[in-house]
Amino acid sequence: MTYKEAVEYLYNATPQFQQIGAAAYKPGLDTVRRLSRLNGESHKKYPTIHIAGTNGKGSTAHTIAAVMQSAGYRVGLFTSPHLIDFRERIRVNGDMIPESEVVLWLEKYLRDTAENSISPSFFELTTVMAFDWFAKAGVDIAVIEVGLGGRLDSTNIITPVLSVITNISFDHTAQLGNTLSAIASEKAGIIKPGIPVVLGEGDIPEVREVIVDKANEAAAPVFIASDNIPFDKAIRSLEETTYIGTPFGDTVKAALSGHCQTRNAATIFTALLQLRKAGYNITDEAVARGFARVCDMTGLAGRWMRLSDSPLTIADTGHNIGGWQYLAPALESWQHGKLRCILGFVNDKDISSILSLLPRDAVYYFTRASVPRALDPETLQCIAAGNGIDGNIYPDVACAIAAARADASPRDLIFIGGSTFVVADAIASLR
């Protein structure tokens, strides 16, 4: 089996949420537990940090991994979805799992399960593959990002040293519930007896109540970052964010500069304080290095990501109402030239609510990503028109980028977003 054949098997022989959406969602832990037992329950061979939340969990996971790596630990990192290469999901000290290891693991899986009635989803297979690779690679600790929800997510077979819930807002309501309390209850499912939990944002009373009640039931100490912001001030620019007066030094410069990142930073600082308390040797220098170099140390991409300087082209994977509550004001504040937005969405999002937030004086280019779940640009154009936004349609992201660039002056800003997969196509087309 070649690597190409292995990835084609993963994509085509198992249900994949990234491609087909809700039809691939397989709640419950029985299958992943059986698969894990067949592989020696590798997740029990090293400590883990478990991170859930509606938005910000990817940035939080990558930054904590970068800090731990800077502190001298060998760190596994499991995140989803990937942008270009499947192997982005599974990293050790920033290096993607080798192609040969993906092939070896899948060949072993096909041999070992030939006589077992196991029919795992794409994410279940990927989760156990990651856990096994981290054990084989000899990690000191692994940072594990929840795929969807928490309680019934495949990653929830672990018992971590720290649980982190970044925030709760509306997303994947068909799977998680249509109230914030219901969604919070699913996310709270990662809380384990006696294990400290950090809640990043406790501003919404019904969310706070659910998380705190669940933590109290589990005798798990809970720390709410938004109650005691662990820095005095944050100074943002397009290039970086500088945090003043942190527990890890007077100044910490961060590579991530999106509007949402100050809230993520409060969550991360709070989590790092708990890891210090648990005995991890995290120096101020390690924190500074991890924040400053998170992208090149862990491969993080797509978060207020600069793709070009002339015209300035920014991409962001924010894809739900919670994310756009930060993105929309950032776009609204652009004052140097014309704002040009290349947008595409998947077909299971509350698009009207997102469009209602967007500036009306921008130029819009409607397109679709190269995944089956993508909403066709004609439908997006109609929904946008109903929200007072006009724009032209383009068959793919590359065509939309070419049109925006042809129209733009050097002072304009081109923004690309709406879907993780639109950003992935943009990165691929501009390589």
C-alpha positions in Angstrom: 0.0 0.0 0.0 1.3 3.5 -0.9 0.6 6.6 1.1 -1.7 7.8 -1.6 -3.7 4.6 -1.4 -3.8 4.8 2.4 -5.3 8.3 2.4 -7.7 7.3 -0.4 -8.9 4.5 1.8 -9.3 6.8 4.8 -11.3 9.3 2.7 -13.4 6.9 0.8 -13.9 3.8 2.9 -14.8 5.5 6.1 -17.4 8.3 6.7 -15.6 11.6 6.9 -17.3 14.7 8.5 -14.9 17.0 6.7 -16.3 15.8 3.4 -20.0 14.9 3.9 -20.9 16.5 7.2 -23.6 15.2 9.6 -23.9 11.8 7.9 -20.4 11.0 9.1 -21.1 11.9 12.7 -21.0 8.7 14.8 -21.7 9.5 18.5 -20.6 7.1 21.1 -17.4 5.6 22.4 -17.9 1.9 22.0 -16.2 1.5 18.6 -13.2 3.7 19.4 -12.7 1.9 22.7 -12.7 -1.5 21.0 -10.3 -0.2 18.3 -8.1 1.2 21.0 -8.0 -2.0 23.0 -6.9 -3.9 19.8 -4.0 -1.5 19.6 -2.9 -1.7 23.3 -4.7 1.4 24.6 -1.8 3.6 23.7 -3.4 6.7 25.1 -2.7 5.4 28.6 1.1 5.5 28.0 1.6 9.2 28.4 -0.2 12.2 29.9 -2.6 14.3 27.9 -4.3 17.7 27.8 -7.8 17.7 26.5 -9.2 20.8 24.7 -12.9 21.4 23.7 -14.9 24.5 22.8 -16.8 26.0 20.0 -14.1 28.4 18.8 -10.5 28.9 19.6 -9.6 25.3 20.6 -7.2 24.9 17.6 -5.2 28.1 18.5 -5.3 27.1 22.1 -4.1 23.6 21.4 -1.3 24.7 19.1 -0.1 27.4 21.5 0.0 25.1 24.6 1.9 22.5 22.5 4.4 25.2 21.4 5.0 26.3 24.9 5.4 22.8 26.2 7.8 22.0 23.4 9.7 25.2 24.2 9.9 24.0 27.8 11.8 20.9 26.6 9.0 18.3 26.4 8.4 16.0 23.5 4.9 16.9 22.6 2.2 15.2 20.5 -0.5 17.3 19.0 -3.8 16.0 17.5 -6.1 18.5 15.8 -8.7 18.7 13.1 -9.5 19.3 10.4 -6.4 19.5 8.2 -6.0 22.1 5.5 -3.8 20.5 2.8 -2.3 17.3 4.0 -4.0 14.7 6.2 -0.8 14.4 8.3 -1.3 17.9 9.6 -3.7 16.3 12.2 -1.0 14.3 13.9 2.3 15.9 14.9 5.2 15.4 17.3 7.2 18.5 18.1 5.6 20.1 15.1 6.6 17.3 12.6 3.8 15.6 10.8 3.5 11.8 11.2 5.6 10.2 8.4 3.8 8.9 5.4 5.3 5.5 6.0 3.8 5.4 9.5 0.3 6.1 8.2 0.7 3.2 5.7 2.1 0.8 8.4 -0.6 1.7 10.8 -3.4 1.3 8.3 -2.0 -2.0 7.0 -1.9 -3.3 10.6 -5.4 -2.1 11.2 -6.7 -3.9 8.1 -5.0 -7.2 9.2 -6.0 -7.1 12.8 -9.6 -6.2 12.2 -10.3 -8.5 9.3 -12.2 -10.9 11.6 -13.7 -8.2 13.9 -17.0 -6.6 13.3 -15.6 -3.0 13.7 -16.8 -0.3 11.3 -15.0 2.8 12.5 -15.6 6.3 11.1 -12.7 8.3 9.6 -12.3 10.2 12.9 -12.3 7.1 15.1 -9.5 5.6 12.9 -7.6 8.8 12.9 -7.9 9.3 16.7 -6.5 5.8 17.5 -3.8 6.3 14.8 -2.7 9.5 16.5 -2.7 7.9 20.0 -0.6 5.0 18.7 1.9 7.2 16.9 2.4 9.4 20.0 3.2 6.2 22.0 5.6 4.9 19.4 7.3 8.4 19.1 7.8 8.5 22.8 6.0 11.7 23.6 6.2 13.2 27.1 2.7 14.7 26.8 0.1 15.0 24.1 -2.3 17.9 23.5 -5.6 16.5 22.2 -8.2 18.7 20.5 -11.8 17.5 20.5 -13.3 16.9 17.1 -16.9 17.7 17.7 -18.7 18.2 21.0 -16.9 16.4 23.8 -19.0 13.8 25.7 -19.3 11.4 22.8 -16.3 12.5 20.8 -13.8 9.8 19.9 -11.0 11.6 21.9 -13.0 11.3 25.1 -11.5 7.9 26.0 -8.6 9.8 27.6 -8.2 10.9 31.2 -6.1 14.0 30.9 -4.0 15.9 33.5 -6.0 19.1 32.5 -9.3 19.7 30.7 -9.8 23.0 28.8 -13.1 24.3 27.4 -12.4 27.5 25.5 -16.0 28.9 25.0 -19.5 27.9 24.0 -21.6 29.3 21.1 -23.9 28.0 18.5 -22.4 25.4 16.0 -23.3 21.9 15.0 -26.6 22.3 16.6 -28.1 19.2 14.9 -25.6 17.1 16.8 -25.1 19.0 20.0 -28.4 20.7 20.7 -30.0 24.0 19.9 -29.6 25.8 23.2 -26.4 27.0 24.8 -27.1 24.9 27.8 -27.4 21.7 25.7 -24.2 22.5 23.8 -22.4 23.3 27.1 -23.5 20.0 28.5 -21.9 18.1 25.6 -18.6 20.1 25.9 -18.6 19.5 29.6 -18.5 15.8 28.9 -14.7 16.0 28.8 -14.6 16.9 32.5 -13.2 13.9 34.5 -13.3 13.2 38.2 -10.7 15.2 40.2 -9.1 16.6 37.0 -8.7 20.4 36.9 -10.8 22.2 34.2 -10.2 25.6 32.7 -13.2 27.4 31.2 -12.0 30.2 29.0 -15.2 32.3 28.8 -17.7 32.2 31.7 -19.7 35.3 30.6 -22.9 33.5 29.7 -24.8 32.5 32.8 -26.4 29.3 31.4 -23.0 28.1 30.1 -21.2 28.9 33.3 -23.8 27.1 35.4 -23.6 23.9 33.3 -19.8 23.8 33.4 -19.5 24.6 37.0 -22.2 22.1 38.0 -20.5 19.3 36.0 -17.1 20.2 37.6 -18.6 20.2 41.1 -20.3 16.8 40.5 -16.9 15.4 39.4 -15.0 17.1 42.3 -12.9 18.8 39.5 -11.4 22.2 40.4 -12.7 24.7 37.9 -10.8 27.9 36.9 -12.6 30.6 34.8 -10.1 32.7 32.8 -12.6 35.5 32.1 -13.1 36.0 35.8 -9.5 37.0 36.3 -7.8 38.0 33.0 -4.2 37.0 33.5 -2.7 40.1 31.8 -3.1 43.8 32.2 -3.4 44.9 28.6 -3.2 43.6 25.0 -1.9 45.6 22.2 -2.8 44.3 18.7 -1.3 45.0 15.3 -1.7 43.1 12.0 1.6 41.4 12.8 1.3 40.4 16.4 -0.3 40.9 19.8 1.7 42.1 22.8 0.4 41.1 26.3 1.5 43.4 29.1 1.6 42.3 32.7 1.3 38.5 32.4 2.1 35.9 35.1 5.0 34.8 32.8 6.7 38.2 32.4 6.0 41.8 31.9 5.7 41.4 28.1 4.7 38.4 26.0 4.6 38.9 22.2 2.3 36.5 20.3 2.4 35.7 16.7 -1.5 35.3 16.6 -3.1 38.7 16.1 -6.8 38.1 15.3 -9.4 39.9 17.4 -10.4 36.7 19.1 -6.9 35.9 20.2 -6.9 38.0 23.4 -9.6 35.7 24.8 -7.7 32.7 23.7 -4.6 34.0 25.4 -6.5 34.4 28.7 -7.5 30.7 28.4 -4.0 29.6 27.5 -2.3 31.6 30.3 -4.7 30.1 32.9 -4.1 26.6 31.6 -0.4 27.1 31.7 -0.6 28.2 35.3 -2.4 25.0 36.2 0.2 22.9 34.3 2.9 24.6 36.4 0.9 23.8 39.5 0.8 20.2 38.3 4.6 20.1 38.3 5.5 20.9 34.7 8.6 23.0 34.4 7.3 25.8 32.2 9.6 28.8 32.4 8.7 32.4 31.4 11.2 32.0 28.5 9.3 28.9 27.2 6.0 30.8 27.3 7.5 33.7 25.4 9.0 31.5 22.8 5.9 29.3 22.4 3.6 32.4 21.9 6.0 34.1 19.5 6.7 31.0 17.4 3.6 28.9 17.5 3.0 28.9 13.8 6.5 27.7 12.7 6.8 25.3 15.7 3.5 23.6 15.3 2.3 24.3 11.7 -0.7 26.3 12.8 -2.2 28.0 9.8 -5.4 29.8 8.8 -5.8 32.1 11.8 -5.8 35.7 10.5 -3.1 34.4 8.2 -1.3 36.8 5.8 -1.2 35.2 2.4 0.1 38.2 0.4 1.4 41.7 1.0 0.4 43.5 -2.2 -2.5 43.7 -2.1 -2.7 42.6 1.6 -4.5 39.3 1.6 -5.7 37.7 4.9 -7.4 34.4 5.4 -9.2 33.1 8.5 -10.9 29.8 9.2 -13.6 31.3 11.4 -16.8 29.6 10.2 -19.6 30.1 12.7 -21.4 32.9 14.4 -19.1 32.9 17.4 -16.1 33.3 15.2 -17.6 36.0 13.0 -18.5 38.1 16.0 -14.8 38.8 16.1 -14.0 38.7 12.4 -16.7 41.1 11.3 -15.5 44.1 13.5 -12.0 43.4 12.4 -13.0 43.7 8.7 -15.3 46.8 9.5 -12.2 48.6 10.9 -10.3 48.4 7.7 -9.7 52.1 6.6 -6.8 52.1 4.1 -8.6 51.1 0.9 -11.5 48.9 -0.3 -12.3 45.8 1.5 -12.8 42.8 -0.8 -14.3 39.6 0.7 -14.0 36.2 -0.9 -16.6 34.0 0.9 -17.8 30.4 0.7 -19.6 28.3 3.3 -20.5 24.7 3.9 -24.2 23.9 3.7 -25.0 23.3 7.4 -24.2 26.8 8.8 -26.5 29.6 9.9 -25.3 31.8 7.0 -27.9 34.6 7.3 -26.8 35.3 10.9 -23.2 35.5 9.8 -24.0 37.8 6.8 -26.0 40.1 9.0 -22.7 41.0 10.7 -20.7 41.9 7.6 -19.9 45.4 6.3 -22.2 46.6 3.5 -19.6 48.7 1.8 -17.3 45.8 0.9 -17.0 44.1 -2.5 -18.0 40.5 -2.3 -16.9 37.5 -4.3 -19.0 34.4 -3.7 -17.4 31.0 -4.3 -17.3 27.4 -3.1 -14.6 25.1 -1.7 -13.7 21.8 -3.3 -15.6 19.6 -0.8 -19.0 18.0 -1.3 -20.4 19.9 1.7 -19.8 23.2 0.1 -22.7 25.5 -0.6 -23.0 26.5 -4.2 -22.2 30.1 -4.9 -25.5 30.8 -6.6 -27.4 29.8 -3.4 -25.0 31.9 -1.3 -25.5 34.9 -3.6 -29.3 34.6 -3.1 -29.0 34.4 0.7 -26.7 37.3 0.7 -29.0 39.4 -1.5 -31.8 38.7 1.1 -29.4 40.2 3.7 -28.7 43.3 1.6 -25.3 42.2 0.2 -24.5 42.0 -3.5 -21.7 40.1 -5.1 -20.6 38.1 -8.1 -20.1 34.4 -8.2 -17.1 32.3 -9.1 -16.8 28.6 -9.7 -13.9 28.0 -7.3 -11.6 29.8 -4.9 -8.7 30.3 -7.3 -11.0 32.1 -9.8 -12.4 34.3 -7.0 -8.9 35.2 -5.9 -7.8 36.0 -9.4 -10.8 38.3 -9.9 -10.3 40.1 -6.5 -6.6 40.6 -7.3 -7.4 42.0 -10.8 -9.9 44.4 -9.2 -7.7 45.5 -6.2 -5.5 48.5 -5.7 -2.3 48.2 -3.6 -4.2 49.7 -0.6 -7.1 47.3 -0.6 -7.6 44.3 1.7 -8.6 41.0 0.3 -10.2 38.7 3.0 -10.8 35.0 2.3 -13.0 33.0 4.6 -16.4 31.6 5.6 -15.2 28.0 5.7 -12.0 26.1 6.7 -12.1 24.5 3.3 -12.2 27.8 1.4 -9.1 28.8 3.3 -7.5 25.4 2.5 -8.2 26.0 -1.2 -6.8 29.5 -1.0 -3.5 28.3 0.6 -3.2 25.6 -2.0 -3.8 28.0 -4.9 -1.3 30.6 -3.7 1.5 28.1 -3.1 
